[in-house]
């Protein structure tokens, strides 16, 4: 069987899937949680509770404040102790609802049983409303509100629903374990989203280094028509939305365009699982699967963690921060962000905590670009990172926009291949942010 992959660029970093054979464990209920109101793309939610209120698991504590926004729910039962700004993982002050945990009581109507509910009831509109009410967001990292993604513009027609099971980022195994342990729920979540979109074709794409997940999903999808489970070549960034569409359909998202421009909607496997929970179990998004890993960690793990759990508690549960660990990364080594505050808490997009040593994080001194073109060959978007680097250092935002810096997906392929050790990703990411500010300001005029 020929393995599918995207046509342009890509790299092959070491997998380091240290926790791939470690089953998901339910993380102990924390004593306190702090739940961010800004854990989805778009406008932060507005708190709808206040200090002294009693809440239950699944109760709404934050309401959306714009078109691109979402509901936030309590992940625990207890008493609200504060509604205040707190530092997130990047050190930014963000509004949080802080709750002292008292028992584990769920809101009325939430089904907490493990029985798989296969009978999907309701119209497309009713299913979409359930997904919106449950606060489901893209759980592959982007955290875009799912109900918006499932409502393409009227002039755009969805033909394919692609479920992203690539998990190409090194170290991370949360999606792998989810597919292996809950394949039926992933498949049913896909069927629910397909019904909302009105599409007949569902493709579940899994990288070749996850054979158990592939087999489990194949078995789970046998009873349904219109679902194809395919194996993808092991290559980074195979799980990038645009790269996945190229690999599966041969279509390319146009520059500055959206996936729906190709007739495709892409959703992560964890999002599919959350959609199943929302529709079939009436369970809002209050927990997620997280990998805690790193070579310096004695026993890497995969946890089911309540949203709002302090990172410090998770690290304590794996034996504390090892002496040789100098950096904690939220996410994988390619696209993850350094954690600036260990007292920050988990969010809907928290897929992994990666512990790195000094040797792993040390940067080789930058030297002069030798114009080898390796960064351009590796770029999956067909950009010229060497050129963007030079323009970015010069602050030439007009030329950066002309060279389509807005198409950069910040995957880090360029930086990982540069023999001169130039921090291409850092410079391009910063320059892209500057250009996007200009583009947004122009659009508001």
MOUR-V776085 format. One record per residue. RES is the residue in one letter. PHI is phi in whole degrees, 0 to 359 (none if undefined). PSI is psi in whole degrees, 0 to 359 (* if undefined). D_FIRST is the distance of its C-alpha to the first C-alpha in Angstrom with 2 decimals. Layout:
res=(RES | RES)
phi=(PHI | PHI)
psi=(PSI | PSI)
d_first=(D_FIRST | D_FIRST)
//
This chain:
res=(X | X | X | X | X | X | X | X | X | X | X | X | X | X | X | X | X | X | X | X | X | X | X | X | X | X | X | X | X | X | X | X | X | X | X | X | X | X | X | X | X | X | X | X | X | X | X | X | X | X | X | X | X | X | X | X | X | X | X | X | X | X | X | X | X | X | X | X | X | X | X | X | X | X | X | X | X | X | X | X | X | X | X | X | X | X | X | X | X | X | X | X | X | X | X | X | X | X | X | X | X | X | X | X | X | X | X | X | X | X | X | X | X | X | X | X | X | X | X | X | X | X | X | X | X | X | X | X | X | X | X | X | X | X | X | X | X | X | X | X | X | X | X | X | X | X | X | X | X | X | X | X | X | X | X | X | X | X | X | X | X | X | X | X | X | X | X | X | X | X | X | X | X | X | X | X | X | X | X | X | X | X | X | X | X | X | X | X | X | X | X | X | X | X | X | X | X | X | X | X | X | X | X | X | X | X | X | X | X | X | X | X | X | X | X | X | X | X | X | X | X | X | X | X | X | X | X | X | X | X | X | X | X | X | X | X | X | X | X | X | X | X | X | X | X | X | X | X | X | X | X | X | X | X | X | X | X | X | X | X | X | X | X | X | X | X | X | X | X | X | X | X | X | X | X | X | X | X | X | X | X | X | X | X | X | X | X | X | X | X | X | X | X | X | X | X | X | X | X | X | X | X | X | X | X | X | X | X | X | X | X | X | X | X | X | X | X | X | X | X | X | X | X | X | X | X | X | X | X | X | X | X | X | X | X | X | X | X | X | X | X | X | X | X | X | X | X | X | X | X | X | X | X | X | X | X | X | X | X | X | X | X | X | X | X | X | X | X | X | X | X | X | X | X | X | X | X | X | X | X | X | X | X | X | X | X | X | X | X | X | X | X | X | X | X | X | X | X | X | X | X | X | X | X | X | X | X | X | X | X | X | X | X | X | X | X | X | X | X | X | X | X | X | X | X | X | X | X | X | X | X | X | X | X | X | X | X | X | X | X | X | X | X | X | X)
phi=(none | 284 | 279 | 273 | 199 | 281 | 272 | 244 | 70 | 103 | 223 | 231 | 290 | 300 | 294 | 52 | 279 | 294 | 252 | 296 | 257 | 258 | 295 | 293 | 248 | 280 | 289 | 304 | 298 | 289 | 281 | 219 | 230 | 228 | 257 | 290 | 270 | 237 | 242 | 217 | 295 | 107 | 287 | 299 | 287 | 258 | 301 | 241 | 236 | 221 | 307 | 99 | 291 | 261 | 232 | 240 | 298 | 93 | 281 | 293 | 239 | 216 | 250 | 297 | 238 | 186 | 297 | 265 | 195 | 201 | 285 | 236 | 240 | 289 | 265 | 220 | 248 | 161 | 245 | 289 | 259 | 194 | 232 | 205 | 291 | 221 | 284 | 270 | 296 | 270 | 90 | 281 | 278 | 227 | 294 | 232 | 254 | 259 | 226 | 276 | 280 | 223 | 82 | 210 | 266 | 267 | 297 | 299 | 94 | 275 | 269 | 256 | 284 | 268 | 298 | 283 | 262 | 268 | 280 | 272 | 247 | 117 | 282 | 302 | 294 | 292 | 295 | 298 | 295 | 295 | 296 | 296 | 296 | 276 | 71 | 286 | 228 | 296 | 257 | 272 | 135 | 284 | 54 | 284 | 307 | 294 | 297 | 286 | 296 | 273 | 236 | 296 | 306 | 298 | 271 | 242 | 249 | 279 | 250 | 233 | 252 | 253 | 262 | 273 | 244 | 291 | 42 | 278 | 295 | 305 | 76 | 287 | 228 | 300 | 290 | 302 | 295 | 298 | 295 | 287 | 264 | 225 | 294 | 295 | 292 | 296 | 295 | 293 | 298 | 295 | 295 | 297 | 294 | 296 | 295 | 297 | 282 | 76 | 255 | 262 | 253 | 244 | 240 | 256 | 252 | 232 | 292 | 296 | 277 | 233 | 297 | 293 | 294 | 300 | 297 | 297 | 289 | 300 | 297 | 291 | 267 | 301 | 281 | 243 | 264 | 84 | 245 | 240 | 256 | 237 | 261 | 252 | 295 | 283 | 201 | 261 | 261 | 305 | 276 | 298 | 306 | 290 | 291 | 293 | 297 | 300 | 295 | 281 | 248 | 80 | 267 | 241 | 293 | 295 | 305 | 76 | 266 | 239 | 306 | 296 | 296 | 260 | 83 | 241 | 237 | 248 | 227 | 288 | 297 | 292 | 295 | 299 | 296 | 295 | 296 | 303 | 299 | 293 | 277 | 272 | 241 | 59 | 256 | 293 | 280 | 237 | 208 | 204 | 274 | 228 | 264 | 239 | 207 | 144 | 299 | 277 | 265 | 296 | 222 | 301 | 222 | 236 | 244 | 264 | 242 | 291 | 294 | 101 | 285 | 298 | 300 | 300 | 291 | 293 | 295 | 297 | 289 | 255 | 101 | 85 | 287 | 301 | 301 | 270 | 275 | 247 | 214 | 246 | 248 | 270 | 108 | 268 | 286 | 275 | 239 | 290 | 241 | 297 | 274 | 270 | 216 | 287 | 271 | 295 | 239 | 290 | 232 | 297 | 266 | 279 | 262 | 198 | 243 | 249 | 260 | 238 | 268 | 300 | 296 | 284 | 258 | 296 | 259 | 287 | 307 | 292 | 240 | 278 | 301 | 257 | 56 | 280 | 82 | 298 | 295 | 291 | 294 | 276 | 293 | 285 | 254 | 73 | 270 | 242 | 302 | 299 | 289 | 298 | 298 | 295 | 294 | 294 | 296 | 275 | 71 | 272 | 292 | 298 | 291 | 298 | 293 | 298 | 270 | 60 | 299 | 295 | 278 | 299 | 261 | 57 | 278 | 86 | 301 | 298 | 295 | 288 | 254 | 287 | 289 | 268 | 58 | 282 | 286 | 301 | 299 | 301 | 289 | 293 | 299 | 294 | 293 | 298 | 300 | 296 | 293 | 295 | 298 | 294 | 297 | 294 | 296 | 296 | 291 | 276 | 285)
psi=(126 | 127 | 138 | 151 | 169 | 159 | 333 | 125 | 201 | 158 | 174 | 74 | 159 | 135 | 307 | 42 | 70 | 334 | 18 | 331 | 16 | 117 | 156 | 130 | 144 | 120 | 140 | 146 | 124 | 161 | 329 | 149 | 156 | 111 | 118 | 145 | 357 | 61 | 27 | 157 | 140 | 203 | 134 | 154 | 159 | 127 | 139 | 13 | 166 | 168 | 133 | 344 | 147 | 133 | 160 | 164 | 128 | 358 | 140 | 128 | 350 | 134 | 146 | 149 | 18 | 181 | 312 | 90 | 177 | 164 | 149 | 137 | 157 | 136 | 357 | 173 | 142 | 206 | 133 | 122 | 341 | 150 | 100 | 160 | 137 | 159 | 134 | 192 | 335 | 357 | 3 | 142 | 119 | 145 | 131 | 152 | 119 | 133 | 131 | 127 | 131 | 91 | 200 | 63 | 129 | 151 | 154 | 137 | 353 | 128 | 117 | 8 | 161 | 357 | 133 | 122 | 108 | 337 | 107 | 116 | 144 | 158 | 169 | 320 | 320 | 321 | 318 | 320 | 323 | 319 | 317 | 314 | 334 | 355 | 32 | 135 | 167 | 121 | 13 | 357 | 327 | 331 | 35 | 133 | 124 | 324 | 331 | 318 | 333 | 5 | 72 | 157 | 152 | 335 | 6 | 131 | 124 | 128 | 327 | 139 | 117 | 123 | 120 | 105 | 25 | 312 | 61 | 346 | 129 | 154 | 320 | 131 | 10 | 315 | 323 | 309 | 322 | 315 | 324 | 323 | 339 | 51 | 324 | 320 | 323 | 316 | 317 | 323 | 322 | 318 | 323 | 313 | 325 | 322 | 320 | 318 | 337 | 32 | 152 | 336 | 120 | 127 | 123 | 117 | 124 | 134 | 153 | 341 | 12 | 60 | 326 | 320 | 319 | 311 | 319 | 319 | 324 | 313 | 318 | 333 | 357 | 325 | 356 | 149 | 155 | 8 | 125 | 127 | 123 | 154 | 137 | 152 | 144 | 103 | 140 | 137 | 77 | 329 | 359 | 137 | 312 | 324 | 323 | 319 | 317 | 314 | 318 | 317 | 344 | 3 | 151 | 132 | 127 | 155 | 128 | 2 | 185 | 159 | 325 | 340 | 341 | 2 | 16 | 144 | 128 | 132 | 143 | 154 | 325 | 327 | 318 | 318 | 317 | 324 | 317 | 312 | 320 | 314 | 315 | 338 | 356 | 33 | 116 | 170 | 99 | 356 | 165 | 165 | 133 | 141 | 137 | 116 | 177 | 148 | 333 | 358 | 130 | 319 | 93 | 148 | 164 | 120 | 149 | 111 | 137 | 137 | 133 | 3 | 132 | 137 | 325 | 325 | 323 | 317 | 322 | 326 | 341 | 20 | 6 | 173 | 118 | 152 | 326 | 4 | 123 | 349 | 139 | 127 | 134 | 108 | 198 | 179 | 341 | 314 | 359 | 166 | 139 | 139 | 117 | 347 | 107 | 349 | 358 | 167 | 164 | 152 | 181 | 332 | 8 | 100 | 338 | 147 | 117 | 123 | 126 | 148 | 172 | 320 | 325 | 336 | 351 | 134 | 136 | 137 | 137 | 138 | 190 | 139 | 131 | 10 | 41 | 337 | 5 | 324 | 322 | 322 | 328 | 338 | 119 | 355 | 2 | 23 | 175 | 87 | 327 | 321 | 317 | 325 | 312 | 316 | 322 | 317 | 330 | 352 | 25 | 82 | 328 | 313 | 326 | 318 | 320 | 328 | 15 | 44 | 336 | 345 | 349 | 132 | 6 | 42 | 338 | 6 | 320 | 311 | 325 | 343 | 353 | 116 | 345 | 359 | 37 | 132 | 65 | 315 | 316 | 315 | 316 | 320 | 315 | 318 | 322 | 318 | 320 | 317 | 320 | 325 | 318 | 317 | 316 | 319 | 322 | 320 | 334 | 350 | *)
d_first=(0.00 | 3.78 | 6.24 | 9.31 | 12.74 | 16.25 | 17.65 | 20.98 | 22.15 | 21.21 | 21.89 | 20.66 | 23.53 | 23.84 | 22.33 | 25.39 | 24.13 | 27.22 | 27.50 | 23.96 | 25.28 | 28.56 | 29.01 | 30.62 | 34.41 | 36.95 | 39.12 | 42.84 | 44.74 | 46.41 | 50.18 | 50.01 | 47.47 | 47.73 | 45.51 | 44.99 | 45.66 | 43.41 | 39.97 | 38.26 | 37.96 | 41.07 | 44.57 | 45.35 | 46.42 | 50.16 | 51.39 | 52.93 | 54.40 | 57.20 | 58.62 | 59.84 | 57.50 | 55.80 | 52.11 | 49.50 | 45.75 | 44.11 | 47.32 | 47.20 | 48.81 | 47.70 | 47.55 | 45.73 | 48.00 | 46.23 | 43.48 | 40.86 | 41.87 | 41.27 | 42.97 | 43.30 | 44.05 | 45.73 | 43.41 | 46.38 | 49.71 | 52.94 | 55.43 | 54.88 | 56.74 | 56.15 | 54.65 | 54.64 | 52.82 | 50.98 | 48.89 | 45.10 | 42.66 | 43.51 | 47.22 | 47.70 | 50.21 | 48.62 | 50.20 | 49.31 | 50.46 | 51.48 | 51.71 | 53.25 | 51.21 | 53.25 | 51.28 | 48.03 | 49.07 | 46.65 | 47.78 | 48.56 | 45.75 | 42.89 | 40.86 | 40.13 | 38.67 | 35.13 | 34.64 | 31.66 | 33.18 | 30.89 | 33.42 | 33.24 | 36.72 | 38.20 | 37.88 | 35.63 | 38.78 | 39.68 | 36.28 | 36.42 | 39.91 | 38.83 | 36.11 | 38.77 | 41.38 | 39.11 | 38.73 | 34.92 | 33.58 | 30.30 | 29.61 | 27.08 | 30.10 | 31.44 | 33.43 | 33.87 | 35.47 | 32.84 | 35.23 | 35.72 | 32.04 | 31.76 | 34.62 | 33.54 | 36.41 | 37.47 | 36.54 | 32.88 | 30.47 | 27.49 | 24.50 | 21.76 | 22.20 | 19.65 | 19.99 | 19.55 | 18.28 | 17.31 | 20.57 | 20.02 | 23.72 | 24.51 | 26.41 | 25.98 | 24.50 | 26.34 | 23.45 | 21.20 | 24.06 | 24.77 | 21.31 | 21.52 | 25.14 | 25.46 | 22.25 | 24.37 | 26.66 | 23.94 | 22.53 | 26.13 | 27.02 | 24.26 | 25.67 | 29.12 | 28.28 | 26.56 | 29.81 | 31.88 | 29.99 | 29.87 | 26.17 | 23.98 | 20.51 | 19.47 | 16.29 | 16.05 | 14.16 | 13.80 | 13.25 | 11.10 | 14.55 | 15.41 | 13.50 | 16.71 | 17.06 | 13.61 | 14.49 | 17.99 | 17.21 | 14.97 | 17.99 | 20.46 | 19.09 | 18.96 | 22.59 | 22.26 | 21.24 | 19.92 | 17.84 | 14.11 | 12.69 | 9.80 | 8.78 | 10.35 | 10.87 | 14.05 | 16.69 | 20.11 | 21.17 | 17.84 | 19.97 | 22.50 | 23.07 | 22.99 | 19.97 | 17.98 | 19.17 | 18.18 | 14.59 | 14.24 | 16.53 | 17.21 | 20.81 | 23.15 | 26.03 | 29.18 | 31.47 | 33.66 | 31.78 | 30.13 | 26.69 | 28.36 | 29.12 | 25.48 | 25.69 | 23.79 | 25.12 | 23.44 | 24.60 | 23.96 | 23.01 | 26.52 | 28.05 | 26.32 | 27.77 | 31.14 | 31.14 | 30.66 | 33.56 | 35.70 | 35.36 | 35.06 | 37.23 | 39.47 | 38.66 | 39.03 | 37.06 | 39.16 | 36.73 | 33.32 | 31.03 | 31.74 | 30.61 | 33.50 | 32.41 | 33.21 | 33.75 | 37.45 | 36.97 | 37.52 | 35.31 | 32.79 | 32.50 | 30.94 | 33.75 | 34.40 | 37.23 | 39.83 | 40.03 | 43.17 | 43.02 | 44.57 | 42.24 | 44.99 | 44.71 | 40.98 | 41.61 | 44.51 | 42.32 | 40.13 | 43.25 | 44.38 | 43.57 | 43.21 | 45.87 | 43.46 | 41.64 | 43.00 | 40.70 | 39.00 | 36.24 | 35.24 | 31.47 | 29.30 | 30.45 | 28.97 | 30.37 | 32.62 | 36.41 | 39.04 | 41.08 | 44.71 | 46.18 | 45.24 | 47.40 | 45.15 | 43.13 | 39.57 | 38.42 | 35.75 | 33.55 | 34.08 | 30.69 | 31.67 | 34.64 | 33.84 | 36.65 | 36.95 | 39.42 | 41.68 | 39.63 | 36.45 | 38.30 | 40.51 | 40.10 | 40.70 | 43.59 | 42.63 | 43.35 | 43.52 | 40.57 | 39.82 | 38.00 | 34.86 | 32.59 | 30.03 | 30.53 | 29.82 | 26.61 | 25.45 | 26.62 | 23.84 | 26.57 | 27.71 | 31.11 | 33.40 | 34.29 | 36.84 | 38.72 | 38.55 | 39.92 | 42.86 | 43.62 | 43.38 | 45.79 | 48.12 | 47.94 | 47.16 | 45.69 | 46.08 | 43.95 | 41.37 | 41.03 | 40.87 | 37.97 | 36.12 | 36.29 | 35.79 | 32.08 | 31.62 | 29.50 | 31.16 | 27.99 | 29.72 | 27.22 | 30.19 | 32.46 | 30.02 | 29.68 | 33.36 | 35.08 | 38.42 | 37.65 | 38.80 | 38.31 | 36.48 | 35.04 | 38.50 | 40.22 | 37.74 | 37.58 | 41.38 | 41.74 | 39.27 | 41.36 | 44.46 | 43.00 | 41.75 | 45.27 | 46.69 | 44.28 | 45.10 | 48.82 | 48.67 | 47.03 | 49.84 | 52.60)
//
